[in-house]
Amino acid sequence: MRSISWVIACAVSAGAASAQTVGLVEDFNGSSIGFGGGGFQGLVETGGVGGDGDGYMLIGRDIVANLGAYATSFTDIVGNFQEAGVTGVSFYLNELDVDDNLEIHVGVGNNFSNFWTTTIGFDPEAGTWTRYTVDFTDESQWTRIIGGGTFQNALATADRLLFRHDLSPIERNPDPAQGFFGVDRITLLPAPSSVVLLASAGFFVTRRRR
């Protein structure tokens, strides 16, 4: 694995979920409890959006495999998004030191009965933290990949928020990849006058399946 100044504990353990709060920011400067997935490498203590001393979540694979990680309902950022008044999520992505040609999609819902991901993926610039926003008010920007039910029901029963690599078109089983990326400053957004699926810098990509 490439050298990245390293990791706090990676364990995911059970605990009582806290209520979501609009405006909450997960900056990954605390515990790793509630984060997991096959590509979850842990919380890196430095090198996040704020630079030295600012942590972030590291997601990566040294081999070609499913590449993703998620927050569960054991964190403050996952739960009943509708009841909490959360209408979207912003976050920062970084492909770290090299461009691994990743296409990052965000997923939300109940992992076993009703799960959706963004139809369009994000292609962050290597070595630069880029802020993106996903909109929970526009179902047309999302694709259901597991189960049945509406997108609004998925938001009300969410047990995880996923960040994973996949190539369009989006299906339940993602395209495997080798690479590393960071996630930082996940923020639960209030009802804005207009929230769209866009990047403040960079752009979306829709790559053909290789």
Beta strands, then each sheet from edge to edge (+ up, - down):
strand 1: 25-26
strand 2: 35-36
strand 3: 40-44
strand 4: 56-65
strand 5: 68-72
strand 6: 88-94
strand 7: 104-110
strand 8: 114-118
strand 9: 121-122
strand 10: 130-135
strand 11: 142-147
strand 12: 160-165
strand 13: 177-189
strand 14: 198-199
strand 15: 204-205
sheet 1: 1+ 13- 4+ 3-
sheet 2: 1+ 13- 6+ 10- 14+
sheet 3: 2+ 5- 12+ 7- 8+ 11-
sheet 4: 9+ 15-
end
